[in-house]
Amino acid sequence: MKKSTLVASLLITLTLLALISVPVHTDAQVRQITLFMYAAKFVCGKDEGKILSPGQYFTAVNVHNASPVKEANYIKRFAIALPGEAPGPISRLTRVATLKPDQAMTIECENIIKHTGQTPSPLLEGFALIYSLQELDVVPVYTAGHSEVEALHSERVPARRFVIPGTHAIARELREPQ
């Protein structure tokens, strides 16, 4: 009789210890969301042949809400690339903007200069970083030339998916814009 009581007590004690050692997570800690990030290359300004071929360079980054039924909130910022392998500054995140279903907008060199506070001296290049909680179409259009367009190229930027905590500042901002 004592042996079975001892075994039962030991099993209860081990069960309690196992329950105590399991970490407890709140809903906010467990809830993860997928953040879509797009890094669109931009080149703006004039180069005399020091970095790129001589000519005038422009970039227009087209952003389209791919959903026919749901609005898309997005935030953007800009990472400047400096010559000589030097890391450049990163601009602040912009305020949340919204694209209605199937709506599109363009980020051009003038916007990039305004958001970064940088002037092309002589050239400004880097990445427009666009963050959203849903998939977007992001297609930069690059033009270059001297007095008129001599080259035009466009490409679709693939989405990078990051799983982040729902409590992350970017996730909160995109879900509940101010």
C-alpha positions as CSV (number, residue, x, y, z in Angstrom):
1,M,0.0,0.0,0.0
2,K,2.8,2.4,0.9
3,K,4.6,1.6,-2.3
4,S,1.6,2.6,-4.5
5,T,1.1,5.8,-2.5
6,L,4.7,6.7,-3.0
7,V,4.6,6.0,-6.7
8,A,1.4,8.1,-7.1
9,S,2.9,11.0,-5.1
10,L,6.0,10.8,-7.3
11,L,3.9,10.9,-10.5
12,I,1.9,13.9,-9.2
13,T,5.1,15.7,-8.2
14,L,6.7,15.1,-11.6
15,T,3.6,16.3,-13.4
16,L,3.5,19.5,-11.4
17,L,7.2,20.2,-12.0
18,A,6.6,19.6,-15.7
19,L,3.7,22.1,-15.8
20,I,5.7,24.7,-13.8
21,S,8.7,24.5,-16.2
22,V,6.5,25.2,-19.3
23,P,6.9,28.8,-20.3
24,V,3.7,30.9,-20.2
25,H,3.2,33.2,-23.2
26,T,0.7,36.0,-23.4
27,D,-1.4,36.4,-26.6
28,A,0.7,39.4,-27.7
29,Q,3.9,37.3,-27.4
30,V,2.5,34.4,-29.3
31,R,0.9,36.4,-32.1
32,Q,3.2,36.6,-35.1
33,I,2.5,38.5,-38.3
34,T,4.0,38.4,-41.8
35,L,5.6,41.7,-42.9
36,F,6.2,42.2,-46.6
37,M,9.3,44.3,-47.4
38,Y,10.4,45.5,-50.8
39,A,13.9,47.0,-51.5
40,A,13.7,48.9,-54.8
41,K,17.0,50.3,-56.1
42,F,17.0,54.0,-57.1
43,V,19.5,56.2,-58.9
44,C,18.9,59.9,-59.2
45,G,21.1,62.7,-60.6
46,K,23.9,63.4,-63.0
47,D,27.2,61.5,-63.1
48,E,30.3,62.6,-65.1
49,G,31.7,59.1,-65.2
50,K,33.1,58.8,-61.7
51,I,30.6,56.1,-60.5
52,L,28.3,55.4,-63.5
53,S,28.5,56.2,-67.2
54,P,28.2,59.9,-67.9
55,G,24.6,61.0,-68.1
56,Q,21.4,62.0,-66.2
57,Y,19.7,59.2,-64.2
58,F,16.1,59.0,-63.0
59,T,14.1,56.4,-61.1
60,A,10.3,56.1,-60.6
61,V,9.2,53.4,-58.2
62,N,5.6,52.3,-59.0
63,V,3.6,50.8,-56.1
64,H,0.3,49.1,-56.7
65,N,-2.2,47.5,-54.3
66,A,-2.6,44.1,-55.7
67,S,-5.9,43.4,-53.9
68,P,-9.1,44.1,-55.8
69,V,-11.1,44.3,-52.5
70,K,-8.8,45.4,-49.5
71,E,-7.0,48.6,-48.8
72,A,-3.2,48.3,-48.2
73,N,-1.3,50.4,-45.6
74,Y,2.4,50.9,-46.2
75,I,5.3,52.7,-44.7
76,K,8.5,53.6,-46.5
77,R,12.1,54.8,-45.8
78,F,15.2,55.1,-47.8
79,A,18.7,53.7,-47.3
80,I,21.4,55.8,-49.0
81,A,24.3,53.9,-50.6
82,L,27.6,55.9,-50.5
83,P,30.6,55.3,-52.9
84,G,33.8,53.7,-51.6
85,E,31.9,50.9,-49.7
86,A,30.9,53.4,-47.0
87,P,27.5,52.7,-45.4
88,G,25.1,55.6,-45.8
89,P,22.3,57.0,-43.7
90,I,18.8,55.6,-43.4
91,S,15.9,58.0,-43.4
92,R,13.1,58.0,-40.9
93,L,10.0,55.9,-41.5
94,T,7.3,58.0,-43.3
95,R,3.8,58.2,-42.0
96,V,1.5,55.4,-42.9
97,A,-0.1,55.8,-46.3
98,T,-3.0,53.8,-47.8
99,L,-3.7,52.6,-51.3
100,K,-7.3,51.7,-52.0
101,P,-8.0,48.4,-53.9
102,D,-6.1,48.4,-57.2
103,Q,-4.8,51.9,-56.6
104,A,-1.2,52.8,-57.5
105,M,1.3,55.6,-56.8
106,T,4.8,56.6,-57.8
107,I,7.9,57.5,-55.8
108,E,10.2,59.6,-58.0
109,C,13.6,61.2,-57.4
110,E,12.0,64.5,-56.1
111,N,10.2,62.5,-53.4
112,I,13.4,60.6,-52.5
113,I,15.3,63.8,-52.1
114,K,12.6,65.3,-49.9
115,H,12.3,62.3,-47.6
116,T,16.1,61.8,-47.3
117,G,17.2,65.4,-47.0
118,Q,20.0,64.5,-49.4
119,T,20.8,66.3,-52.6
120,P,22.3,64.5,-55.6
121,S,25.9,65.7,-55.4
122,P,26.2,64.7,-58.1
123,L,24.5,61.3,-57.7
124,L,22.1,59.9,-55.1
125,E,21.5,56.2,-55.0
126,G,20.3,53.6,-52.6
127,F,17.1,51.7,-51.9
128,A,13.5,52.7,-51.3
129,L,12.3,50.3,-48.6
130,I,8.6,49.7,-48.6
131,Y,6.8,47.7,-45.7
132,S,3.3,46.4,-45.8
133,L,1.2,43.7,-44.1
134,Q,-0.1,42.6,-47.5
135,E,1.5,41.9,-50.9
136,L,2.0,44.8,-53.2
137,D,3.3,45.2,-56.8
138,V,6.6,47.2,-56.7
139,V,8.1,48.0,-60.1
140,P,10.9,50.6,-60.5
141,V,11.4,52.3,-63.9
142,Y,14.9,53.5,-64.6
143,T,15.7,56.0,-67.3
144,A,19.1,57.5,-68.4
145,G,20.3,59.8,-71.1
146,H,22.0,63.0,-71.8
147,S,19.4,65.5,-73.3
148,E,16.7,62.9,-73.9
149,V,16.0,59.3,-72.7
150,E,18.5,56.9,-74.2
151,A,17.8,53.9,-71.9
152,L,14.7,52.6,-70.1
153,H,14.4,49.6,-67.9
154,S,11.9,48.2,-65.5
155,E,11.8,45.2,-63.2
156,R,9.5,43.8,-60.6
157,V,10.9,43.8,-57.0
158,P,10.2,40.5,-55.2
159,A,8.7,40.6,-51.7
160,R,10.7,39.5,-48.7
161,R,8.6,38.0,-46.0
162,F,9.6,38.5,-42.4
163,V,7.7,36.9,-39.5
164,I,7.7,39.5,-36.7
165,P,5.9,39.9,-33.3
166,G,2.6,41.6,-33.6
167,T,3.9,44.0,-30.9
168,H,6.8,45.3,-33.2
169,A,6.5,49.1,-33.8
170,I,6.2,48.7,-37.6
171,A,3.4,46.1,-37.2
172,R,1.5,48.2,-34.7
173,E,1.8,51.3,-37.0
174,L,0.6,49.5,-40.1
175,R,-2.4,47.9,-38.2
176,E,-3.4,51.1,-36.4
177,P,-2.3,54.2,-38.4
178,Q,-2.3,57.5,-36.5
